[in-house]
């Protein structure tokens, strides 16, 4: 009889040049009592895993219908009491599971643990520290919500099942929807040490920030009443809604403006203009000041055909 592992690691993939690095980083864990479920959602269901003969690897072939559905399929196939998620372009540091497990094993009320991370470029070189921060009801209501990297999460499987897993309706924010559902149902712990690496490249889903912004607005508004009630408020106040939405606008203004700057530097002016217009939609006064300060107010004159 096969012994039940302590952790089920779920790794969905539609094919990635960095999949091998993600798998190797899981197999290099100092805590070895796990299974690795690779959810193969390639069109032909033919991910090449011949480089690994590790008995802990299981392959689950699932037709692609979105990342939320792929993660749900992996979670449903999991046999362990704890589930860890890793994206196919990210990497773990060797002690990740070893550092996280004690937080969940010591406290039954903890439903999720996440860690700090560092950012790497397409080649794998470290380019800076990540932006993870503690996630609590109080922090969320204060607008400090943007601090979880999905590939750092370790979950109690029973809590994921209790809240219904990922919602496939939120294609660009199903992770934050689940974070908030778990925060409502349990306690979330932050491990401050760096235990994962987030790869920045041209195909990052987070680059779809315009659609992600509107989806997150929906997710936040949906969960705000319950989280406010748990914090002692009968109804979410107008001020709380304003704080959350202002925080969201500020975060996505930063993403849009960074993309504007990158587009100008790469002389991709039409792209830069599109990002700049979105930034102006979120905060017209700040966009105007930054535009004037940078001397790009004649950006339209640089466009082909102008």
Backbone torsions as a table, in degrees:
resi	resn	phi	psi	omega
1	UNK	NA	136.0	-180.0
2	UNK	-75.9	128.7	178.4
3	UNK	-72.0	144.8	178.5
4	UNK	-74.4	127.2	178.5
5	UNK	-71.5	163.4	178.9
6	UNK	-80.4	-34.3	-178.0
7	UNK	-131.2	137.0	169.5
8	UNK	-106.1	120.1	178.3
9	UNK	-96.9	124.3	-177.9
10	UNK	-107.9	123.7	-176.8
11	UNK	-129.9	93.7	178.1
12	UNK	-78.6	144.6	179.2
13	UNK	-151.2	138.7	169.8
14	UNK	-106.8	14.7	-175.5
15	UNK	101.7	129.1	-178.6
16	UNK	-155.6	141.3	176.6
17	UNK	-65.6	-14.6	-178.4
18	UNK	-106.7	8.8	-178.5
19	UNK	-58.2	-41.4	-179.6
20	UNK	-60.0	-38.3	178.6
21	UNK	-67.7	-38.5	178.2
22	UNK	-62.9	-47.6	-179.9
23	UNK	-61.8	-46.7	-178.8
24	UNK	-60.6	-36.2	-179.3
25	UNK	-69.3	-30.8	175.7
26	UNK	-71.4	-46.9	-177.8
27	UNK	-66.4	-18.3	179.9
28	UNK	-87.8	6.5	-178.4
29	UNK	-62.9	140.6	177.0
30	UNK	-71.8	-26.2	172.7
31	UNK	-90.2	113.5	-167.3
32	UNK	-101.4	-3.4	-175.5
33	UNK	-87.1	73.6	-179.4
34	UNK	-146.4	164.0	167.2
35	UNK	-116.3	147.5	178.0
36	UNK	-113.1	111.9	179.7
37	UNK	-98.1	107.0	176.4
38	UNK	-90.7	113.6	179.9
39	UNK	-88.3	106.1	-176.6
40	UNK	-87.7	105.1	178.7
41	UNK	-115.1	26.9	173.0
42	UNK	-68.0	158.2	-175.9
43	UNK	-57.5	-38.4	-179.0
44	UNK	-98.2	-2.6	-178.3
45	UNK	60.4	43.0	-172.8
46	UNK	-131.6	43.2	173.6
47	UNK	-55.9	134.4	-179.6
48	UNK	-90.0	104.1	178.8
49	UNK	-112.2	23.3	-175.4
50	UNK	-66.9	-16.8	-179.6
51	UNK	-72.5	-12.2	-177.7
52	UNK	-122.3	131.3	177.5
53	UNK	-115.0	16.4	-177.1
54	UNK	-66.5	128.8	-176.8
55	UNK	-67.7	-13.3	-178.4
56	UNK	-80.6	-10.4	-178.5
57	UNK	-85.0	128.3	172.1
58	UNK	-120.4	139.6	179.0
59	UNK	-110.3	127.5	179.1
60	UNK	-117.4	113.9	-178.6
61	UNK	-90.0	118.9	-176.6
62	UNK	-134.8	124.1	176.7
63	UNK	-57.2	142.5	-175.9
64	UNK	-70.9	123.0	173.0
65	UNK	-141.7	31.1	178.4
66	UNK	111.1	154.5	-176.2
67	UNK	-67.7	-33.1	178.9
68	UNK	-62.9	-44.7	179.2
69	UNK	-64.6	-38.9	179.2
70	UNK	-64.6	-42.5	178.4
71	UNK	-67.0	-39.5	177.3
72	UNK	-61.5	-40.6	179.4
73	UNK	-62.8	-43.7	177.7
74	UNK	-63.5	-42.0	178.7
75	UNK	-64.1	-38.6	179.6
76	UNK	-66.1	-30.8	-179.9
77	UNK	-83.3	-10.8	-176.8
78	UNK	-65.2	141.3	179.3
79	UNK	-106.4	-13.7	-172.4
80	UNK	-89.7	160.6	177.0
81	UNK	-73.9	-15.7	178.7
82	UNK	-123.7	144.6	-179.2
83	UNK	-125.3	132.1	174.6
84	UNK	-116.9	143.9	-179.4
85	UNK	-114.0	136.7	170.7
86	UNK	-138.1	134.5	176.0
87	UNK	-81.1	154.6	-169.8
88	UNK	-74.6	-2.6	176.5
89	UNK	-113.4	4.5	-179.8
90	UNK	-105.0	174.9	179.1
91	UNK	-138.3	152.6	172.4
92	UNK	-103.9	152.7	166.9
93	UNK	-85.2	154.9	-169.3
94	UNK	-59.2	-30.6	-174.7
95	UNK	-95.1	11.5	-173.2
96	UNK	-54.7	-58.5	-176.7
97	UNK	-64.9	-37.3	179.6
98	UNK	-62.7	-35.5	-179.8
99	UNK	-78.5	-30.0	-175.0
100	UNK	-86.2	-38.9	-172.3
101	UNK	-54.3	-42.5	-179.5
102	UNK	-57.2	-31.4	179.7
103	UNK	-63.4	-40.0	-178.8
104	UNK	-82.5	-36.8	-177.5
105	UNK	-70.8	-28.3	-177.8
106	UNK	-83.3	-19.4	-173.0
107	UNK	-137.2	102.8	-178.6
108	UNK	-60.6	-20.8	-178.8
109	UNK	-80.2	-8.9	179.6
110	UNK	-84.2	122.5	-179.4
111	UNK	-101.5	-19.8	-178.5
112	UNK	-152.6	144.9	172.4
113	UNK	-128.9	134.4	173.6
114	UNK	-129.9	164.3	-172.7
115	UNK	-127.2	171.1	168.8
116	UNK	-71.6	160.8	-179.7
117	UNK	-143.9	171.0	172.6
118	UNK	-124.8	154.4	-178.3
119	UNK	-94.4	139.7	177.3
120	UNK	-127.3	158.0	177.6
121	UNK	-90.7	-174.6	-175.7
122	UNK	-60.7	-29.1	-179.5
123	UNK	-83.3	-9.8	-179.3
124	UNK	99.1	1.7	179.1
125	UNK	-77.1	138.0	-180.0
126	UNK	-70.8	130.3	-178.9
127	UNK	-119.1	-2.3	177.0
128	UNK	157.8	167.9	177.9
129	UNK	-75.4	151.2	177.5
130	UNK	-79.4	-169.1	-172.6
131	UNK	-123.4	28.3	-179.2
132	UNK	-70.1	149.7	179.3
133	UNK	-154.5	162.2	-179.8
134	UNK	-58.7	142.6	179.8
135	UNK	-116.1	115.2	179.3
136	UNK	-139.7	167.8	177.3
137	UNK	-60.2	-43.2	-178.6
138	UNK	-63.6	-44.0	179.8
139	UNK	-63.2	-42.3	-179.9
140	UNK	-60.4	-46.9	-178.3
141	UNK	-68.2	-21.3	177.0
142	UNK	-88.5	1.2	178.4
143	UNK	91.4	2.9	180.0
144	UNK	-96.6	79.5	-170.7
145	UNK	-117.8	-11.5	-165.9
146	UNK	-96.2	59.9	-172.6
147	UNK	-135.5	32.4	-179.8
148	UNK	-130.4	126.5	169.6
149	UNK	-98.1	125.9	-173.8
150	UNK	-55.9	-39.4	-176.8
151	UNK	-70.5	-4.0	176.1
152	UNK	-97.2	-3.9	-169.2
153	UNK	-81.7	142.0	170.0
154	UNK	-128.8	127.9	-171.3
155	UNK	-119.2	152.3	166.7
156	UNK	-83.3	120.5	-173.2
157	UNK	-59.1	-37.0	-177.9
158	UNK	-63.1	-31.3	179.2
159	UNK	-73.8	-41.1	176.4
160	UNK	-59.4	-43.5	179.3
161	UNK	-64.9	-38.2	-179.3
162	UNK	-61.6	-39.6	-175.7
163	UNK	-93.4	-2.3	173.5
164	UNK	92.4	9.6	176.0
165	UNK	71.3	-156.8	-178.7
166	UNK	-79.1	141.4	178.1
167	UNK	-93.6	111.3	-177.1
168	UNK	-62.3	-14.4	178.3
169	UNK	-66.1	-28.8	-175.5
170	UNK	-97.8	76.2	-173.9
171	UNK	-62.2	-30.9	-177.5
172	UNK	-105.2	1.0	-179.1
173	UNK	-149.7	27.4	179.6
174	UNK	-64.7	-26.5	178.0
175	UNK	-67.5	-46.3	-179.5
176	UNK	-69.7	-30.5	173.6
177	UNK	-61.0	-44.6	179.4
178	UNK	-69.4	-39.6	176.7
179	UNK	-53.4	-46.5	-176.4
180	UNK	-71.6	-36.2	177.0
181	UNK	-64.3	-39.4	178.1
182	UNK	-70.3	-36.8	177.1
183	UNK	-62.8	-35.5	177.0
184	UNK	-67.3	-38.6	-172.5
185	UNK	-89.1	-16.9	-172.1
186	UNK	-156.6	-164.6	178.1
187	UNK	-107.8	144.0	178.2
188	UNK	-113.0	131.9	-178.2
189	UNK	-110.2	139.1	176.5
190	UNK	-107.3	122.4	173.0
191	UNK	-96.1	113.6	-169.4
192	UNK	-75.6	-10.9	-179.9
193	UNK	-76.4	151.1	178.8
194	UNK	-74.6	119.4	-177.0
195	UNK	-130.9	5.5	179.5
196	UNK	-152.9	165.0	-179.7
197	UNK	-129.6	126.8	-178.7
198	UNK	-101.1	119.4	-175.4
199	UNK	-89.0	126.4	176.2
200	UNK	-95.3	124.8	178.9
201	UNK	-155.8	174.6	-171.3
202	UNK	-66.2	-22.2	-175.2
203	UNK	-101.3	11.1	178.0
204	UNK	-54.6	133.8	176.8
205	UNK	-61.2	-29.6	-179.2
206	UNK	-66.0	-14.7	176.3
207	UNK	-70.2	-15.1	176.9
208	UNK	-83.4	52.0	-167.5
209	UNK	-71.6	-24.6	-178.2
210	UNK	-66.8	-47.5	176.7
211	UNK	-68.4	-35.2	179.9
212	UNK	-64.3	-38.0	-179.5
213	UNK	-59.0	-50.4	-177.8
214	UNK	-67.5	-34.7	178.7
215	UNK	-67.6	-41.9	179.6
216	UNK	-64.9	-35.6	174.8
217	UNK	-56.6	-44.5	178.8
218	UNK	-63.6	-45.6	-179.2
219	UNK	-61.5	-46.4	-178.0
220	UNK	-63.8	-45.1	-179.8
221	UNK	-63.7	-33.1	-179.3
222	UNK	-67.2	-40.0	-174.0
223	UNK	-95.8	-12.3	-177.1
224	UNK	-57.4	-45.1	-177.6
225	UNK	-58.2	-42.7	-178.7
226	UNK	-69.1	-45.2	-179.4
227	UNK	-63.9	-37.7	177.2
228	UNK	-66.1	-40.6	178.1
229	UNK	-62.2	-41.8	179.4
230	UNK	-65.8	-26.2	178.5
231	UNK	-86.2	3.8	175.4
232	UNK	102.9	8.0	178.5
233	UNK	-103.4	130.3	179.5
234	UNK	-63.0	-41.9	176.8
235	UNK	-136.9	147.6	175.8
236	UNK	-63.9	131.0	-178.8
237	UNK	-79.4	162.9	176.9
238	UNK	-61.0	-35.4	179.8
239	UNK	-63.3	-41.5	179.3
240	UNK	-63.7	-42.7	177.2
241	UNK	-61.8	-41.2	-179.4
242	UNK	-64.4	-42.4	179.8
243	UNK	-60.8	-46.7	-179.1
244	UNK	-62.6	-47.0	-176.5
245	UNK	-70.2	-33.6	176.9
246	UNK	-67.6	-40.0	177.6
247	UNK	-62.6	-41.9	179.4
248	UNK	-64.9	-44.0	178.8
249	UNK	-61.3	-40.9	-179.4
250	UNK	-63.3	-43.3	-179.4
251	UNK	-63.6	-44.1	-176.3
252	UNK	-80.0	-23.3	168.9
253	UNK	-61.3	-43.3	178.8
254	UNK	-60.0	-43.0	177.9
255	UNK	-62.8	-44.5	-178.4
256	UNK	-65.9	-41.4	-178.9
257	UNK	-69.6	-38.5	175.5
258	UNK	-59.2	-41.3	178.8
259	UNK	-67.0	-34.4	176.5
260	UNK	-63.0	-48.3	180.0
261	UNK	-60.8	-45.9	-179.3
262	UNK	-62.2	-38.2	179.5
263	UNK	-65.7	-41.5	179.0
264	UNK	-65.0	-44.9	-179.3
265	UNK	-62.9	-32.3	178.7
266	UNK	-87.3	1.9	-178.0
267	UNK	59.2	32.0	173.3
268	UNK	-99.9	76.6	-164.9
269	UNK	-71.8	-35.7	177.9
270	UNK	-64.5	-42.4	177.0
271	UNK	-62.9	-44.1	180.0
272	UNK	-60.3	-40.7	-179.8
273	UNK	-63.9	-40.5	178.5
274	UNK	-62.1	-44.6	177.9
275	UNK	-65.0	-39.8	-179.7
276	UNK	-64.7	-38.6	178.1
277	UNK	-65.5	-37.2	177.6
278	UNK	-67.2	-40.6	176.0
279	UNK	-59.8	-40.8	179.9
280	UNK	-66.2	-33.0	176.8
281	UNK	-64.2	-37.7	-177.8
282	UNK	-77.0	-37.6	-178.6
283	UNK	-153.3	84.2	-174.5
284	UNK	-61.7	-37.3	-178.0
285	UNK	-66.6	-47.0	-179.7
286	UNK	-66.2	-40.2	178.4
287	UNK	-61.0	-42.4	179.0
288	UNK	-63.0	-43.5	179.8
289	UNK	-63.8	-44.0	-179.7
290	UNK	-66.8	-36.8	-179.9
291	UNK	-65.0	-44.6	179.5
292	UNK	-66.7	-40.8	-179.1
293	UNK	-63.1	-37.7	-176.4
294	UNK	-85.1	-7.4	178.7
295	UNK	74.9	21.8	-177.8
296	UNK	-100.1	16.1	-175.6
297	UNK	-67.2	-12.6	175.0
298	UNK	-104.2	26.4	-178.1
299	UNK	-55.6	-39.6	-177.4
300	UNK	-61.7	-28.2	-179.8
301	UNK	-68.2	-18.0	-177.4
302	UNK	-88.1	-11.5	-176.0
303	UNK	-69.6	143.5	177.4
304	UNK	-56.5	134.3	176.8
305	UNK	86.1	-1.8	-178.8
306	UNK	-84.6	NA	NA
